Every structure is written in structure tokens, then in C-alpha cells.
Amino acid sequence: MQTNPLSMRWALDPIQTYCIEAKLPPLTSIVIGAKSGVPGTGFIGCQLDDLETAHHLVFDNDWSKTPNPYGAFGPADTPESLAQALIDQPENSHEIYAKVKVRGVAQTVFKEALVRAYGQQCAMCGLSIYQALDAAHIIPWSLATPGQRLDPRNGLLLCTVHHRLFDCGFITITLGGRTRYCDPAMEDGPHSPADKNMTTRLHGKKAYLPSNPALYPSREALEHHYLRHGW
Ligand SMILES: [Zn+2]
């Protein structure tokens, strides 16, 4: 497995995730000489409780048998260009997924696409602080088809609080594009003012959906969420 310049553009985390998922030695990033093409002695690892063992695991492994997770990228591909391709042609998301198989990288591209589609606002409350926004899957990653994993129509840009409430099934988006909370009359117990602000106050309000209706959450994905959580 060799790194290429593109891999260096992403955070190290995707390779770490890839190694864990593929049950590879605890490699996060290996440094390869730009001219020689020869790996150096340094690497950045993960799960390193025992550095010496980790060192042996990484350097004794036959990496030539491990396909380069970035091998499908073309020289012009960037997270931004792939995200733009997703929102230009969401129906081709499976083709982008074929390039971006590493989950951490896919998540980076997916978030970038949703940030662009939703104008960097939480679909429920409008929060626009980038670091507090998540690319939420409506049909979860583990249940989604390869195409659905990157399809903006299977996504919602949500702040971290609304992401959690959505994943728990407490709040959702109606087919008509409105926020819906599971307990609008607050019958299930007391709500603090902050609770109300993030839940009942938003119930029935128009969601902050993409300006392009072609990127709205799909009926298929939303109905999957309703069914899973008994709406
Ligand atoms: Zn929010």
C-alpha cells in the first residue's frame, strides 16, 4: 500500500479506520520517499499500547497484498470535486462510492456535499457552525446500499444535538419538509427551556432543506426512518 498526494489531503483518521475495519496492522500513515518510493522508518499508528509490537506488526506485514484504498482516485479528484459531483448528479452516487470505499473518506465527501446542498445550516434549527454540523444518514450506513451511503438524498445536515435526537427516533422530517417531534405536547415529562428550544418549538416548522429540491431527503429514506422508529 502506497500513499499518494491525495491521501495526505485528508485527515489521518480515514486510514486508521480503514486499517481497523480491514483488520490490518495498526497503521495510520506510512511515510514514503517522494523520489525513491521507498518506505521510511517512520509511521503514525493507532491502538499503540505496545510500540515495539506495533512496529513489528506494521513492518513485517506484506503490504503488497493490500490494495491501495486510494487507488481508484484520479489525479484531479479532491473531496470538494467529489462532493460537487454528488450534488450535481446524486443518482450517480454509487460511482463516487466505488472510488471512495474508505468509510472515513466517504464521510468527509458526504459532509462536504451536504454542507453545500444545505447552505451549511442544520436542517432543523439552522445552526451554521461547521464544526458542530454532522452529515447524518437517514438509512444508516450499516443498512444502506453502496449508492445510498453517499447519496445526498439519504442524508440530512444536522447539528450534533439534532443528529443524536434523529438517530434515537425522537425527531424527524415529514414528507412535506417540516420538523416533527415525537412529544409536541410534552406529555412524556418535563422539558427544560433548552429542551423546548431544540424540540417542541421546532415541531411543525418548515425545515431548512436544500435550495435545490432534487436534493431533498428521498421518500424512500424518510419512510425507512419512520418505520424503524415507529412514527
Ligand atoms: Zn440543529
Residues whose N, C-alpha, C, O or C-beta is under 5 A from the ligand:
A	BS01	ZN	C122 M124 C125 G126 L127 C159 H162
